[in-house]
Amino acid sequence: MQAKIVEQLPKSGWGNCFVFMTYHSRTICKAKKPACNACVVTDLGPSCVQVG
């Protein structure tokens, strides 16, 4: 996933992007119960299961 983001995002945006991804992983993409139906980056996640 990181490689896909890095190739599409200018280096100046990396810091903000990874702050967002950390927040996202704590609120949407939880290990025990991911909310894939609410995820905006499902096409980047290697293990996402579409729900709904």
Residue, then its C-alpha position, 0 to 999 in steps of 0.5 A: m500500500q505504501a508504494k502505491i501512495v508514494e508513487q502517486l503523492p508528491k514528497s511534500g505531502w507524505g507527512n500529512c498522508f501518513v498522519f491521515m493513514t494512522y488516524h484511519s487505521r485507528t478509526i476505520c481499519k481496526a484489526k478486529k473489526p474493520a469497517c470496509n464499507a466506510c473505507v475510502v481507500t479500499d482499492l489500496g488495501p491488500s486485505c480489505v474485504q468489501v462489506g455490504 
